[in-house]
Each structure stands twice: as C-alpha cells, then as structure tokens.
Amino acid sequence: MSIDWQNIDFEKKEVAIVGKGGKHRMLRLNFSLPWILKYLDKRKSDAAPLFLTYRFKRLARADAHTAMQNLGERAGLTKHMHPHMLRHTYGTHLMRTPGVEPKTVQQLMGHSDIGTTFRYYIGVSDGQMKTAHTELGKLIGGAGPEG
C-alpha cells in the first residue's frame, strides 16, 4: 500500500487506498490523523510518500515487517511479529465491540464476502466459552441431578 501524504483528505480524515486485489477503498484516519500530523511536522523531508525510511525513500513492505519484528523482540515477545497482525487485531476487536454489526466490520476490513469476515474474526476465547456455559447452566437450572 503506497500512500502519499498529499492524497490525505485532512478535513474528512481519510485517504483513498488500493488494497489487495486492486480493490479501491477509503481508509479512515480518525484516531491516527493527529499522529500523522505530528510525524509530518517532525520529519525532515517534503517527499510525497507518507512513510519514509531513514534515507528518505518510500517505506517498503519488508521495512515495515522488519520494524515490527524488531519492536516485538524489544518488547520481549517470542512470537514472530508481522504488520498483518495489526489488521487481525483490529478486525477481532471490531467484532467483539458491542453494537458493531458484522456487516460494518466486513466493509471496514474490505471483504467482499461476509463469510471471510466471520472466518477470520469470529474466534471465541476460553473466557467467552466459560461465561456462555455458566449462563446456560443458570438457564437450565445448573444444579445437576442432585439439586
């Protein structure tokens, strides 16, 4: 994904991107825009690419991967880190946010099929299963045959 800072609509807080498979969509920058503005103010180049390497070249996919891996190591994480994990985390949190419809998550993630959204982001945690089991027990009188 190549974003030039001149293509950001700072008023609408969004930028048009071309994603996987050549799909065009709008990327919302509501929470990140203040950080982008701070970054643009501090960087020492007026080059078009939004994200630059320390040599003022467009940040490549491999550069982002290396940076994320290094951050993971510095944080003491043993799991292999990669930028796509941020996308998965975002999608998972969206699906678990009360009031956010799966169709909205589908649109935000850029999935053409809702099944893809469910397949990747509908995972259930052990805590959620335990809570569901406890609540079911309450509904059916969970005391067991002796009670």
Phi and psi in degrees as GROMACS dihedral restraints (atoms count N, CA, C in turn):
[ dihedral_restraints ]
;  ai    aj    ak    al  type     phi  dphi    fc
    3     4     5     6     1  -111.4    20    10
    4     5     6     7     1   116.6    20    10
    6     7     8     9     1  -116.8    20    10
    7     8     9    10     1   128.1    20    10
    9    10    11    12     1   -99.4    20    10
   10    11    12    13     1   138.1    20    10
   12    13    14    15     1   -63.0    20    10
   13    14    15    16     1   -26.1    20    10
   15    16    17    18     1   -68.8    20    10
   16    17    18    19     1   -18.3    20    10
   18    19    20    21     1   -87.2    20    10
   19    20    21    22     1    -3.8    20    10
   21    22    23    24     1   -76.9    20    10
   22    23    24    25     1   131.3    20    10
   24    25    26    27     1   -91.2    20    10
   25    26    27    28     1    96.9    20    10
   27    28    29    30     1   -67.2    20    10
   28    29    30    31     1   -28.4    20    10
   30    31    32    33     1   -72.2    20    10
   31    32    33    34     1   -44.9    20    10
   33    34    35    36     1   -83.1    20    10
   34    35    36    37     1   -11.6    20    10
   36    37    38    39     1    59.7    20    10
   37    38    39    40     1    51.0    20    10
   39    40    41    42     1  -154.8    20    10
   40    41    42    43     1   163.5    20    10
   42    43    44    45     1  -144.7    20    10
   43    44    45    46     1   140.4    20    10
   45    46    47    48     1   -78.9    20    10
   46    47    48    49     1   133.5    20    10
   48    49    50    51     1  -130.0    20    10
   49    50    51    52     1   161.3    20    10
   51    52    53    54     1  -114.2    20    10
   52    53    54    55     1   115.4    20    10
   54    55    56    57     1   -97.5    20    10
   55    56    57    58     1  -161.5    20    10
   57    58    59    60     1   -54.6    20    10
   58    59    60    61     1   136.4    20    10
   60    61    62    63     1    73.1    20    10
   61    62    63    64     1    16.0    20    10
   63    64    65    66     1    72.6    20    10
   64    65    66    67     1    17.4    20    10
   66    67    68    69     1   -74.0    20    10
   67    68    69    70     1   130.9    20    10
   69    70    71    72     1   -92.6    20    10
   70    71    72    73     1   134.9    20    10
   72    73    74    75     1  -158.3    20    10
   73    74    75    76     1   166.5    20    10
   75    76    77    78     1   -95.1    20    10
   76    77    78    79     1   132.8    20    10
   78    79    80    81     1  -102.0    20    10
   79    80    81    82     1   120.3    20    10
   81    82    83    84     1   -79.2    20    10
   82    83    84    85     1   137.0    20    10
   84    85    86    87     1  -119.5    20    10
   85    86    87    88     1    22.1    20    10
   87    88    89    90     1   -48.0    20    10
   88    89    90    91     1   -52.3    20    10
   90    91    92    93     1   -87.0    20    10
   91    92    93    94     1   -26.9    20    10
   93    94    95    96     1   -90.0    20    10
   94    95    96    97     1   -18.2    20    10
   96    97    98    99     1   -57.2    20    10
   97    98    99   100     1   -43.4    20    10
   99   100   101   102     1   -58.3    20    10
  100   101   102   103     1   -36.1    20    10
  102   103   104   105     1   -72.0    20    10
  103   104   105   106     1   -37.4    20    10
  105   106   107   108     1   -64.0    20    10
  106   107   108   109     1   -43.7    20    10
  108   109   110   111     1   -62.2    20    10
  109   110   111   112     1   -41.6    20    10
  111   112   113   114     1   -63.3    20    10
  112   113   114   115     1   -43.4    20    10
  114   115   116   117     1   -61.2    20    10
  115   116   117   118     1   -47.0    20    10
  117   118   119   120     1   -63.1    20    10
  118   119   120   121     1   -35.0    20    10
  120   121   122   123     1   -67.8    20    10
  121   122   123   124     1   -35.0    20    10
  123   124   125   126     1   -87.3    20    10
  124   125   126   127     1   -28.6    20    10
  126   127   128   129     1   -70.6    20    10
  127   128   129   130     1   154.6    20    10
  129   130   131   132     1  -104.5    20    10
  130   131   132   133     1    38.1    20    10
  132   133   134   135     1  -151.0    20    10
  133   134   135   136     1   145.9    20    10
  135   136   137   138     1  -106.2    20    10
  136   137   138   139     1    21.1    20    10
  138   139   140   141     1   -58.4    20    10
  139   140   141   142     1   151.8    20    10
  141   142   143   144     1   -63.7    20    10
  142   143   144   145     1   -42.9    20    10
  144   145   146   147     1   -59.2    20    10
  145   146   147   148     1   137.7    20    10
  147   148   149   150     1   -64.9    20    10
  148   149   150   151     1   -48.0    20    10
  150   151   152   153     1  -106.9    20    10
  151   152   153   154     1   126.4    20    10
  153   154   155   156     1  -120.1    20    10
  154   155   156   157     1   152.8    20    10
  156   157   158   159     1   -79.1    20    10
  157   158   159   160     1   174.7    20    10
  159   160   161   162     1   -66.7    20    10
  160   161   162   163     1   -12.5    20    10
  162   163   164   165     1   -97.1    20    10
  163   164   165   166     1    12.0    20    10
  165   166   167   168     1    63.8    20    10
  166   167   168   169     1    33.7    20    10
  168   169   170   171     1  -106.3    20    10
  169   170   171   172     1   157.7    20    10
  171   172   173   174     1   -57.9    20    10
  172   173   174   175     1   132.1    20    10
  174   175   176   177     1   -65.9    20    10
  175   176   177   178     1   123.8    20    10
  177   178   179   180     1   -90.1    20    10
  178   179   180   181     1   163.1    20    10
  180   181   182   183     1   -54.7    20    10
  181   182   183   184     1   -43.4    20    10
  183   184   185   186     1   -64.1    20    10
  184   185   186   187     1   -33.9    20    10
  186   187   188   189     1   -64.4    20    10
  187   188   189   190     1   -43.2    20    10
  189   190   191   192     1   -64.5    20    10
  190   191   192   193     1   -39.9    20    10
  192   193   194   195     1   -62.9    20    10
  193   194   195   196     1   -45.8    20    10
  195   196   197   198     1   -63.4    20    10
  196   197   198   199     1   -43.0    20    10
  198   199   200   201     1   -61.9    20    10
  199   200   201   202     1   -42.6    20    10
  201   202   203   204     1   -67.4    20    10
  202   203   204   205     1   -40.4    20    10
  204   205   206   207     1   -61.7    20    10
  205   206   207   208     1   -44.1    20    10
  207   208   209   210     1   -63.1    20    10
  208   209   210   211     1   -40.9    20    10
  210   211   212   213     1   -62.7    20    10
  211   212   213   214     1   -41.7    20    10
  213   214   215   216     1   -61.4    20    10
  214   215   216   217     1   -42.9    20    10
  216   217   218   219     1   -64.8    20    10
  217   218   219   220     1   -43.3    20    10
  219   220   221   222     1   -62.9    20    10
  220   221   222   223     1   -30.0    20    10
  222   223   224   225     1   -82.8    20    10
  223   224   225   226     1    -3.2    20    10
  225   226   227   228     1    81.7    20    10
  226   227   228   229     1    17.4    20    10
  228   229   230   231     1   -83.2    20    10
  229   230   231   232     1   137.9    20    10
  231   232   233   234     1   -95.5    20    10
  232   233   234   235     1   -19.2    20    10
  234   235   236   237     1   -72.1    20    10
  235   236   237   238     1   141.3    20    10
  237   238   239   240     1   -64.2    20    10
  238   239   240   241     1   122.1    20    10
  240   241   242   243     1   -98.8    20    10
  241   242   243   244     1   143.6    20    10
  243   244   245   246     1  -151.5    20    10
  244   245   246   247     1   153.4    20    10
  246   247   248   249     1   -56.9    20    10
  247   248   249   250     1   -30.9    20    10
  249   250   251   252     1   -63.7    20    10
  250   251   252   253     1   -20.2    20    10
  252   253   254   255     1   -62.1    20    10
  253   254   255   256     1   -32.8    20    10
  255   256   257   258     1   -64.3    20    10
  256   257   258   259     1   -39.3    20    10
  258   259   260   261     1   -64.1    20    10
  259   260   261   262     1   -44.7    20    10
  261   262   263   264     1   -63.8    20    10
  262   263   264   265     1   -40.6    20    10
  264   265   266   267     1   -63.0    20    10
  265   266   267   268     1   -45.2    20    10
  267   268   269   270     1   -59.0    20    10
  268   269   270   271     1   -49.4    20    10
  270   271   272   273     1   -62.2    20    10
  271   272   273   274     1   -41.6    20    10
  273   274   275   276     1   -64.3    20    10
  274   275   276   277     1   -45.8    20    10
  276   277   278   279     1   -64.2    20    10
  277   278   279   280     1   -38.7    20    10
  279   280   281   282     1   -59.3    20    10
  280   281   282   283     1   -46.9    20    10
  282   283   284   285     1   -63.5    20    10
  283   284   285   286     1   -29.4    20    10
  285   286   287   288     1   -92.6    20    10
  286   287   288   289     1     2.0    20    10
  288   289   290   291     1   -85.7    20    10
  289   290   291   292     1   120.3    20    10
  291   292   293   294     1   -56.7    20    10
  292   293   294   295     1   135.2    20    10
  294   295   296   297     1    91.0    20    10
  295   296   297   298     1    -9.0    20    10
  297   298   299   300     1   -93.4    20    10
  298   299   300   301     1   117.2    20    10
  300   301   302   303     1   -75.6    20    10
  301   302   303   304     1   143.5    20    10
  303   304   305   306     1   -54.0    20    10
  304   305   306   307     1   -34.7    20    10
  306   307   308   309     1   -63.3    20    10
  307   308   309   310     1   -36.5    20    10
  309   310   311   312     1   -66.5    20    10
  310   311   312   313     1   -43.0    20    10
  312   313   314   315     1   -61.3    20    10
  313   314   315   316     1   -42.5    20    10
  315   316   317   318     1   -56.0    20    10
  316   317   318   319     1   -47.2    20    10
  318   319   320   321     1   -65.8    20    10
  319   320   321   322     1   -44.9    20    10
  321   322   323   324     1   -64.6    20    10
  322   323   324   325     1   -33.7    20    10
  324   325   326   327     1   -84.6    20    10
  325   326   327   328     1   -11.6    20    10
  327   328   329   330     1    77.1    20    10
  328   329   330   331     1    25.6    20    10
  330   331   332   333     1   -84.2    20    10
  331   332   333   334     1   133.0    20    10
  333   334   335   336     1   -79.7    20    10
  334   335   336   337     1   -21.8    20    10
  336   337   338   339     1  -120.4    20    10
  337   338   339   340     1   127.2    20    10
  339   340   341   342     1   -60.8    20    10
  340   341   342   343     1   -28.0    20    10
  342   343   344   345     1   -60.1    20    10
  343   344   345   346     1   -35.3    20    10
  345   346   347   348     1   -63.7    20    10
  346   347   348   349     1   -42.4    20    10
  348   349   350   351     1   -60.8    20    10
  349   350   351   352     1   -47.8    20    10
  351   352   353   354     1   -64.6    20    10
  352   353   354   355     1   -41.2    20    10
  354   355   356   357     1   -61.0    20    10
  355   356   357   358     1   -39.3    20    10
  357   358   359   360     1   -91.4    20    10
  358   359   360   361     1   -28.0    20    10
  360   361   362   363     1  -123.1    20    10
  361   362   363   364     1    11.7    20    10
  363   364   365   366     1  -101.0    20    10
  364   365   366   367     1    10.5    20    10
  366   367   368   369     1   -50.3    20    10
  367   368   369   370     1   145.3    20    10
  369   370   371   372     1  -114.2    20    10
  370   371   372   373     1   132.4    20    10
  372   373   374   375     1   -83.9    20    10
  373   374   375   376     1   163.1    20    10
  375   376   377   378     1   -59.3    20    10
  376   377   378   379     1   -39.4    20    10
  378   379   380   381     1   -62.2    20    10
  379   380   381   382     1   -40.6    20    10
  381   382   383   384     1   -66.1    20    10
  382   383   384   385     1   -39.6    20    10
  384   385   386   387     1   -66.4    20    10
  385   386   387   388     1   -41.1    20    10
  387   388   389   390     1   -63.6    20    10
  388   389   390   391     1   -43.7    20    10
  390   391   392   393     1   -62.1    20    10
  391   392   393   394     1   -45.2    20    10
  393   394   395   396     1   -61.0    20    10
  394   395   396   397     1   -42.3    20    10
  396   397   398   399     1   -64.6    20    10
  397   398   399   400     1   -42.1    20    10
  399   400   401   402     1   -63.2    20    10
  400   401   402   403     1   -44.8    20    10
  402   403   404   405     1   -65.1    20    10
  403   404   405   406     1   -38.6    20    10
  405   406   407   408     1   -63.3    20    10
  406   407   408   409     1   -41.8    20    10
  408   409   410   411     1   -58.2    20    10
  409   410   411   412     1   -40.2    20    10
  411   412   413   414     1   -63.7    20    10
  412   413   414   415     1   -40.4    20    10
  414   415   416   417     1   -67.0    20    10
  415   416   417   418     1   -37.2    20    10
  417   418   419   420     1   -98.2    20    10
  418   419   420   421     1     8.1    20    10
  420   421   422   423     1    87.9    20    10
  421   422   423   424     1    18.0    20    10
  423   424   425   426     1    -8.2    20    10
  424   425   426   427     1     8.9    20    10
  426   427   428   429     1   -74.9    20    10
  427   428   429   430     1   -15.4    20    10
  429   430   431   432     1    86.9    20    10
  430   431   432   433     1   179.9    20    10
  432   433   434   435     1   -65.2    20    10
  433   434   435   436     1   -24.3    20    10
  435   436   437   438     1   -82.7    20    10
  436   437   438   439     1   -12.9    20    10
